[in-house]
Amino acid sequence: MKPVILFDLDGTVIDSTEAILDGFRVAFETFGGDVPKDEMIKKEVGHTLENMFLTLGVKSSQVDAHVHAYKMHYRIISCEKTTLLEGAREAIEKASRFATLGVVTTKTGEYSKILLEHMDLIKYFDVLIGREHVKHPKPHKEPILKALAKMEHDRSRCWMIGDTCMDIESAKSANIHSIAVTSGYATRPILEECASNICKNVKEAIEIIKKSDRNSK
């Protein structure tokens, strides 16, 4: 049985910062609101869109409308304004040769699939769990458990790679291994509060997992 490696997307595999900021700008402008500063928005990436808008000051009664406006714009620009992080393609290709791969993201699954198809990466993943597939998103364990339920696995050889403490806490709750990467939206000091394994990017993370799995056999 192969090990299982689950990947977060934003800040772990892809850089969609420009698309995310543009989507929030359009949503706030659509309803006449002041657009938050970029750093305020980036600080919330990894949370659900609903929670992001709430934190950024949108009234609860207007959140759904803002999310809809965001999504309508994001789906148009996402492929154009999203890039792969350095070493991500090489890492995924390498991981696919010794592990079964999945995606667990708070991003909308539909748009995640479109992005991965656009980047010719979807073929490497057996499972994709997005926001609409679960009731409780990360840091809850539900997204990871739902992904694992669709994959043949040995829990002791399952890993989650992500760039925020929400990814790490989700993995801990699901009782699997995790690695935090500093390529995304959380600083190393923040990640040190939740993660014991931290590296620069997903390429380094795959090397750690491969070595660890080989030594555990």
Backbone bond lengths (Angstrom), bond angles and torsions (degrees), N, CA, C in turn:
res aa  C-N    CA-C-N  psi(-1)  N-CA   C-N-CA  omega(-1)  CA-C   N-CA-C  phi
1 M - - - 1.463 - - 1.531 109.87 -
2 K 1.307 116.15 131.97 1.462 120.65 -179.11 1.531 110.98 -78.09
3 P 1.332 116.87 155.04 1.460 118.83 170.43 1.528 109.81 -67.54
4 V 1.302 117.16 161.75 1.464 122.70 177.51 1.527 108.62 -114.58
5 I 1.321 115.75 133.14 1.464 120.96 176.51 1.526 108.37 -123.44
6 L 1.323 116.25 121.77 1.464 122.95 178.14 1.528 108.78 -105.63
7 F 1.313 115.86 133.79 1.459 121.76 -177.30 1.525 111.07 -113.19
8 D 1.322 116.32 134.14 1.452 120.53 161.00 1.524 106.39 -73.38
9 L 1.346 118.14 167.65 1.465 119.96 179.73 1.531 112.51 -106.15
10 D 1.327 117.37 -72.92 1.464 120.99 -174.83 1.523 111.51 -60.40
11 G 1.328 115.91 121.69 1.450 120.60 178.45 1.511 114.03 84.44
12 T 1.329 116.34 -8.08 1.459 121.73 179.84 1.523 110.69 -112.97
13 V 1.325 115.39 -51.98 1.467 121.86 178.47 1.524 111.32 -109.09
14 I 1.325 116.69 -39.28 1.463 120.65 -175.11 1.524 111.78 -122.83
15 D 1.327 114.92 157.76 1.460 122.22 170.78 1.519 107.46 -114.17
16 S 1.316 115.60 101.20 1.465 120.84 179.92 1.527 110.31 -112.54
17 T 1.333 115.84 24.03 1.461 120.47 -176.82 1.523 112.23 -55.32
18 E 1.328 116.98 -46.73 1.462 120.39 -178.12 1.523 111.33 -60.75
19 A 1.327 116.16 -42.68 1.462 120.27 179.83 1.526 111.46 -67.09
20 I 1.328 116.72 -40.39 1.465 120.74 179.48 1.520 110.73 -64.00
21 L 1.324 117.02 -47.94 1.467 120.81 -179.97 1.518 111.06 -61.54
22 D 1.325 116.38 -39.92 1.465 120.57 179.64 1.521 110.51 -66.03
23 G 1.344 116.51 -39.09 1.455 120.47 178.62 1.521 112.15 -64.22
24 F 1.321 117.02 -41.32 1.461 120.24 177.84 1.522 111.22 -68.13
25 R 1.316 116.77 -38.78 1.467 119.93 178.27 1.524 110.57 -58.74
26 V 1.326 116.14 -47.66 1.462 120.82 -178.91 1.523 110.78 -63.81
27 A 1.336 117.22 -42.25 1.460 120.62 -178.91 1.526 111.27 -61.98
28 F 1.322 117.16 -47.07 1.464 120.10 -179.73 1.525 111.32 -66.96
29 E 1.326 117.52 -40.88 1.463 120.60 -179.76 1.525 111.48 -67.71
30 T 1.333 116.65 -32.43 1.466 120.88 179.66 1.523 111.04 -59.08
31 F 1.332 116.02 -35.94 1.471 119.94 -177.00 1.528 112.31 -107.96
32 G 1.326 115.74 17.29 1.462 120.17 173.18 1.515 115.83 73.88
33 G 1.313 116.79 18.29 1.460 119.53 -179.50 1.513 112.58 -90.56
34 D 1.318 116.39 161.08 1.457 121.35 175.06 1.521 109.16 -75.30
35 V 1.306 116.41 130.16 1.467 120.58 -178.50 1.532 109.44 -74.57
36 P 1.325 118.17 125.20 1.466 120.44 178.97 1.525 111.39 -62.38
37 K 1.306 116.42 157.84 1.458 120.60 176.59 1.524 109.70 -64.67
38 D 1.323 115.53 149.47 1.467 121.13 -177.86 1.523 112.34 -52.75
39 E 1.330 117.06 -43.48 1.462 120.03 -176.42 1.529 111.85 -64.58
40 M 1.320 116.85 -32.46 1.460 120.37 177.83 1.521 110.58 -66.49
41 I 1.330 115.66 -40.01 1.464 120.17 179.53 1.526 110.46 -68.89
42 K 1.318 116.25 -47.54 1.471 120.62 -177.37 1.529 111.60 -61.39
43 K 1.309 116.17 -31.85 1.467 120.96 179.46 1.525 111.70 -62.33
44 E 1.333 116.92 -25.21 1.465 121.01 -175.80 1.526 113.59 -98.13
45 V 1.334 117.76 -5.08 1.468 120.37 -178.04 1.526 109.81 -60.32
46 G 1.303 115.64 133.87 1.466 122.52 -175.66 1.509 111.33 115.01
47 H 1.339 115.42 -28.28 1.465 120.44 172.67 1.522 109.07 -79.04
48 T 1.316 116.82 166.38 1.460 119.75 175.71 1.530 109.10 -66.50
49 L 1.324 116.19 156.82 1.466 120.01 177.40 1.517 111.02 -58.59
50 E 1.338 115.86 -39.86 1.463 119.64 179.90 1.528 110.91 -58.05
51 N 1.323 116.03 -47.83 1.461 119.75 -179.19 1.524 112.20 -69.20
52 M 1.325 115.81 -33.40 1.466 119.29 178.01 1.524 110.63 -62.49
53 F 1.331 116.61 -47.34 1.464 119.70 -179.53 1.527 111.23 -64.86
54 L 1.328 117.00 -38.94 1.461 120.10 177.67 1.531 110.80 -61.41
55 T 1.320 115.41 -46.98 1.461 120.00 -179.50 1.520 111.27 -63.50
56 L 1.314 116.39 -31.66 1.462 121.20 -178.67 1.529 112.71 -85.56
57 G 1.329 116.29 8.52 1.454 119.91 169.90 1.510 117.84 102.23
58 V 1.327 118.03 4.14 1.470 120.20 179.41 1.529 109.48 -78.46
59 K 1.327 117.24 135.79 1.457 121.12 177.83 1.523 109.95 -64.59
60 S 1.329 115.87 145.64 1.462 120.20 -176.47 1.522 112.49 -56.79
61 S 1.334 116.91 -33.75 1.463 120.88 -179.34 1.525 112.46 -69.71
62 Q 1.342 117.27 -15.34 1.465 121.20 -177.60 1.525 112.97 -110.03
63 V 1.316 116.36 -1.28 1.464 119.81 -175.38 1.523 112.27 -62.50
64 D 1.322 117.51 -47.73 1.465 120.11 -177.22 1.528 111.68 -59.12
65 A 1.316 117.05 -38.88 1.464 120.56 179.32 1.527 110.81 -66.86
66 H 1.327 116.14 -39.38 1.466 119.85 177.96 1.534 110.46 -66.29
67 V 1.323 117.14 -42.21 1.468 120.85 178.75 1.526 110.11 -60.99
68 H 1.315 115.95 -42.35 1.468 119.91 179.78 1.526 110.88 -62.80
69 A 1.324 117.08 -45.00 1.459 120.97 179.39 1.528 110.35 -62.00
70 Y 1.313 116.09 -41.10 1.474 121.30 177.87 1.531 109.87 -59.92
71 K 1.323 116.07 -51.40 1.463 120.09 -175.49 1.526 112.50 -63.76
72 M 1.320 117.13 -38.30 1.466 120.14 -179.08 1.530 110.82 -63.60
73 H 1.323 116.17 -35.40 1.464 119.55 178.29 1.525 110.81 -80.74
74 Y 1.327 116.10 -41.93 1.459 120.43 -175.84 1.526 111.84 -60.42
75 R 1.307 117.27 -40.06 1.466 119.61 -177.05 1.524 111.88 -65.05
76 I 1.327 116.88 -23.47 1.467 121.16 179.27 1.524 111.42 -80.73
77 I 1.327 116.79 -37.66 1.464 120.70 -171.85 1.519 114.78 -103.42
78 S 1.320 117.55 -11.20 1.464 120.62 -167.67 1.528 113.29 -58.60
79 C 1.323 118.06 -45.42 1.470 119.62 -177.83 1.522 111.39 -66.01
80 E 1.320 115.77 -40.96 1.456 120.54 -178.79 1.526 112.40 -66.87
81 K 1.334 116.97 -35.14 1.454 121.01 -172.47 1.530 114.01 -108.76
82 T 1.326 116.12 23.23 1.462 120.85 177.15 1.521 109.28 -125.21
83 T 1.318 116.42 136.45 1.462 121.41 179.01 1.520 109.88 -128.05
84 L 1.315 115.57 159.69 1.458 120.59 174.18 1.520 109.19 -78.35
85 L 1.318 116.48 141.36 1.452 120.18 174.37 1.527 109.59 -71.41
86 E 1.307 115.15 155.16 1.466 120.75 -177.41 1.529 111.03 -56.51
87 G 1.320 115.39 128.65 1.457 121.61 176.81 1.509 115.35 81.69
88 A 1.351 117.49 -3.06 1.472 119.73 -175.09 1.524 112.50 -66.73
89 R 1.321 117.18 -45.10 1.470 118.95 -178.83 1.530 110.26 -62.36
90 E 1.309 116.08 -46.70 1.466 120.29 179.38 1.524 110.98 -59.58
91 A 1.320 116.27 -40.52 1.462 120.98 -179.22 1.524 111.55 -64.96
92 I 1.321 116.66 -45.00 1.463 121.13 -179.14 1.522 110.75 -65.80
93 E 1.315 116.70 -43.37 1.459 120.06 178.45 1.526 110.88 -61.48
94 K 1.331 116.21 -42.22 1.454 120.59 179.73 1.527 111.31 -66.49
95 A 1.332 115.86 -43.28 1.461 120.34 -179.80 1.521 111.79 -62.55
96 S 1.320 116.14 -35.81 1.474 120.14 -177.71 1.516 112.81 -65.89
97 R 1.320 116.34 -17.35 1.466 119.87 -178.87 1.526 112.96 -82.16
98 F 1.355 116.97 -15.60 1.468 117.45 179.44 1.534 113.33 -132.46
99 A 1.358 117.19 -3.62 1.465 119.89 -176.39 1.518 111.31 -139.79
100 T 1.329 115.71 163.42 1.459 122.48 171.44 1.528 107.04 -94.35
101 L 1.328 116.49 132.60 1.455 120.52 -170.46 1.528 112.83 -113.51
102 G 1.324 114.73 147.74 1.458 120.99 174.91 1.514 110.25 -145.67
103 V 1.324 115.76 164.74 1.460 122.96 176.31 1.523 108.32 -116.62
104 V 1.332 115.99 131.13 1.464 121.84 174.28 1.516 106.85 -128.73
105 T 1.323 116.43 108.67 1.456 121.58 -172.40 1.520 111.40 -135.73
106 T 1.319 115.83 154.25 1.457 120.78 172.51 1.524 110.39 -86.53
107 K 1.314 116.00 -7.92 1.461 122.36 175.19 1.531 109.14 -67.18
108 T 1.313 116.88 154.27 1.463 120.31 176.36 1.524 109.37 -59.62
109 G 1.314 117.03 127.66 1.452 121.09 -177.19 1.518 113.27 -60.01
110 E 1.329 116.04 -38.35 1.465 120.37 -179.43 1.523 111.05 -59.11
111 Y 1.332 116.73 -46.03 1.464 120.20 -178.30 1.524 111.05 -74.75
112 S 1.322 116.89 -30.84 1.462 120.78 176.52 1.524 110.14 -62.87
113 K 1.314 116.48 -43.01 1.462 121.08 179.30 1.525 110.53 -63.49
114 I 1.332 116.90 -42.26 1.468 120.82 179.20 1.527 110.45 -61.54
115 L 1.335 116.41 -43.79 1.468 120.41 179.71 1.526 111.37 -63.77
116 L 1.319 117.15 -44.80 1.455 120.53 -178.59 1.528 111.60 -67.96
117 E 1.327 116.81 -33.18 1.464 119.95 174.17 1.520 110.32 -66.82
118 H 1.328 116.35 -43.24 1.468 121.82 179.16 1.529 111.08 -59.67
119 M 1.322 116.46 -35.93 1.465 121.20 -178.26 1.525 112.91 -91.19
120 D 1.326 116.22 4.33 1.458 123.12 179.65 1.528 111.91 58.42
121 L 1.334 115.50 43.06 1.465 121.01 179.33 1.525 113.57 -117.94
122 I 1.314 117.68 -14.85 1.459 120.90 -174.40 1.532 111.89 -58.44
123 K 1.334 116.57 -28.99 1.464 121.39 -177.08 1.527 112.99 -64.69
124 Y 1.317 117.59 -17.03 1.460 120.93 -178.54 1.524 113.19 -87.64
125 F 1.325 117.24 -11.56 1.467 120.55 -173.03 1.524 112.30 -109.25
126 D 1.314 115.69 129.24 1.461 121.19 178.68 1.525 112.13 -82.93
127 V 1.332 116.79 -26.69 1.463 121.80 -174.61 1.524 109.41 -140.34
128 L 1.331 116.37 142.11 1.463 121.74 172.70 1.525 108.18 -134.65
129 I 1.312 116.62 116.17 1.463 122.45 177.91 1.527 108.36 -111.35
130 G 1.339 115.90 117.07 1.459 121.58 179.50 1.516 111.57 -112.83
131 R 1.321 115.13 -174.85 1.470 120.51 -174.51 1.526 112.68 -58.12
132 E 1.329 116.39 -39.33 1.455 119.17 -174.26 1.531 113.27 -76.83
133 H 1.312 116.99 -6.15 1.461 120.80 -177.06 1.525 113.74 -91.98
134 V 1.335 116.89 -7.15 1.459 119.88 -177.01 1.524 111.20 -133.98
135 K 1.312 115.15 157.07 1.468 120.36 173.64 1.523 110.32 -83.55
136 H 1.347 114.81 -38.96 1.464 120.50 -176.88 1.529 109.44 -116.49
137 P 1.328 118.82 106.50 1.468 121.29 179.98 1.525 111.70 -75.41
138 K 1.331 116.69 172.85 1.464 120.25 172.95 1.533 109.39 -53.32
139 P 1.333 117.98 140.25 1.471 129.38 17.76 1.529 115.96 -86.35
140 H 1.324 117.57 7.60 1.463 119.82 175.19 1.530 109.08 -65.88
141 K 1.317 116.02 155.82 1.463 120.64 -178.23 1.525 113.39 -79.59
142 E 1.345 117.90 -12.28 1.462 120.39 -173.52 1.528 113.89 -54.15
143 P 1.343 120.32 -46.21 1.477 118.63 -177.80 1.523 112.89 -60.18
144 I 1.332 116.45 -40.98 1.463 119.17 179.75 1.520 111.18 -68.64
145 L 1.317 117.09 -43.89 1.463 119.79 179.55 1.528 111.49 -63.55
146 K 1.321 116.21 -35.96 1.471 119.70 178.53 1.522 110.64 -66.57
147 A 1.342 116.35 -39.52 1.465 119.83 177.29 1.525 110.51 -64.81
148 L 1.321 117.11 -46.24 1.458 120.83 -177.37 1.527 111.74 -65.18
149 A 1.321 116.68 -31.06 1.469 120.57 179.27 1.532 112.00 -64.18
150 K 1.324 115.87 -20.73 1.461 120.82 -179.38 1.525 112.50 -97.15
151 M 1.349 116.29 1.94 1.459 120.64 -174.48 1.519 110.49 -129.16
152 E 1.313 117.55 143.34 1.454 120.79 170.89 1.523 107.17 -70.30
153 H 1.327 117.53 127.52 1.451 117.85 -174.03 1.518 112.77 -156.28
154 D 1.324 113.42 157.93 1.458 123.77 168.99 1.522 104.66 -113.84
155 R 1.342 117.25 114.49 1.471 120.60 -172.72 1.531 112.05 -53.97
156 S 1.303 117.70 -30.33 1.461 120.78 -178.24 1.525 112.49 -73.07
157 R 1.336 116.38 -9.45 1.478 120.81 -179.67 1.530 111.18 -121.80
158 C 1.323 115.65 31.77 1.467 121.32 178.81 1.522 110.12 -111.20
159 W 1.332 115.49 140.58 1.460 121.91 -175.74 1.524 110.98 -133.84
160 M 1.331 114.97 148.24 1.468 122.35 171.40 1.514 107.96 -120.86
161 I 1.337 117.02 130.70 1.460 121.80 175.37 1.522 108.26 -113.71
162 G 1.338 116.82 125.94 1.458 119.60 -179.37 1.514 111.76 -155.17
163 D 1.317 115.52 167.76 1.464 120.49 -175.13 1.525 113.65 -107.35
164 T 1.333 118.41 5.59 1.462 120.47 178.78 1.521 110.33 -133.84
165 C 1.313 115.38 163.07 1.466 119.78 177.50 1.522 111.82 -65.52
166 M 1.320 117.75 -21.75 1.461 119.68 176.56 1.523 111.03 -63.96
167 D 1.336 116.47 -38.32 1.463 120.63 176.40 1.522 110.53 -64.59
168 I 1.331 115.82 -44.18 1.462 120.60 -177.03 1.524 111.42 -68.62
169 E 1.318 117.22 -42.33 1.469 120.65 179.43 1.524 111.17 -65.61
170 S 1.328 116.31 -36.80 1.463 120.44 177.08 1.523 110.22 -62.09
171 A 1.332 116.40 -43.05 1.463 121.05 179.05 1.525 111.22 -64.72
172 K 1.319 116.74 -42.50 1.469 120.18 179.08 1.520 110.57 -61.24
173 S 1.330 116.02 -43.11 1.470 119.92 -179.04 1.523 111.29 -65.61
174 A 1.330 116.15 -31.90 1.464 120.54 179.74 1.525 111.78 -86.89
175 N 1.331 116.54 -0.76 1.459 122.62 177.64 1.525 112.40 62.66
176 I 1.338 116.10 46.12 1.460 120.78 173.12 1.532 108.44 -126.68
177 H 1.319 116.12 168.46 1.458 122.03 178.70 1.530 110.41 -73.62
178 S 1.326 115.46 160.68 1.463 118.70 178.09 1.517 111.28 -149.80
179 I 1.321 115.17 154.44 1.453 122.75 173.42 1.522 108.08 -135.52
180 A 1.327 116.31 129.64 1.458 121.33 176.25 1.520 109.24 -95.23
181 V 1.317 116.31 142.36 1.464 121.36 177.74 1.527 109.53 -117.93
182 T 1.329 115.68 145.09 1.464 120.68 -177.75 1.525 112.10 -95.19
183 S 1.316 116.79 16.51 1.470 121.51 -179.07 1.521 112.76 -82.30
184 G 1.334 116.92 -4.56 1.457 119.63 -172.69 1.507 115.35 -115.23
185 Y 1.332 116.05 -127.26 1.457 121.92 -165.35 1.525 115.51 -102.41
186 A 1.319 117.56 -4.51 1.471 120.06 178.35 1.525 109.56 -112.41
187 T 1.309 116.76 140.52 1.454 120.83 178.37 1.519 110.22 -76.95
188 R 1.313 115.90 162.99 1.462 119.88 179.04 1.531 112.03 -59.79
189 P 1.357 119.09 -44.31 1.470 118.52 178.09 1.526 113.11 -57.41
190 I 1.316 117.24 -37.72 1.468 120.22 177.63 1.525 110.23 -67.18
191 L 1.337 116.40 -44.50 1.462 120.35 -179.39 1.523 111.77 -65.20
192 E 1.331 117.22 -31.01 1.460 120.50 179.20 1.526 112.17 -64.81
193 E 1.328 116.74 -19.38 1.462 120.65 178.62 1.532 112.16 -74.72
194 C 1.340 116.45 -19.04 1.468 118.84 -175.66 1.528 113.99 -126.30
195 A 1.326 117.68 -22.51 1.461 120.67 -171.50 1.521 112.61 -115.54
196 S 1.312 115.72 141.67 1.465 120.51 174.86 1.520 111.25 -97.15
197 N 1.342 116.35 -23.22 1.461 121.64 176.50 1.522 108.93 -110.74
198 I 1.330 117.47 115.74 1.461 121.89 -179.45 1.520 108.54 -133.92
199 C 1.319 116.12 133.35 1.456 119.59 175.29 1.528 110.18 -141.10
200 K 1.319 116.20 178.38 1.458 121.38 -171.30 1.520 112.68 -72.31
201 N 1.318 117.69 -42.14 1.461 120.75 -174.56 1.519 111.20 -156.95
202 V 1.322 115.35 178.82 1.460 120.10 -175.08 1.528 111.76 -68.42
203 K 1.310 116.98 -27.45 1.463 119.98 177.30 1.522 110.72 -62.62
204 E 1.344 116.39 -45.58 1.459 120.17 177.27 1.529 111.09 -66.27
205 A 1.328 116.08 -36.65 1.466 120.37 -179.97 1.528 111.49 -61.29
206 I 1.313 116.81 -41.47 1.467 120.68 179.70 1.520 111.08 -64.53
207 E 1.316 117.09 -37.90 1.462 120.46 177.58 1.527 110.75 -63.22
208 I 1.333 116.22 -40.84 1.467 120.86 178.91 1.525 110.37 -64.05
209 I 1.334 115.70 -44.87 1.470 119.87 -178.87 1.520 111.13 -64.45
210 K 1.317 116.68 -43.89 1.465 120.29 -179.06 1.518 110.77 -60.96
211 K 1.336 116.28 -44.72 1.457 120.57 -179.98 1.520 111.57 -66.18
212 S 1.351 115.96 -42.15 1.457 120.06 -179.88 1.513 111.75 -64.92
213 D 1.323 116.99 -41.97 1.459 120.13 -178.98 1.514 111.16 -67.77
214 R 1.311 116.37 -37.81 1.459 120.33 178.33 1.529 111.02 -64.64
215 N 1.320 116.15 -40.07 1.476 120.17 -178.82 1.524 113.02 -73.00
216 S 1.359 116.65 -22.54 1.459 119.65 -177.38 1.518 113.30 -85.11
217 K 1.319 116.02 -10.80 1.473 118.68 -177.82 1.525 111.03 -74.40
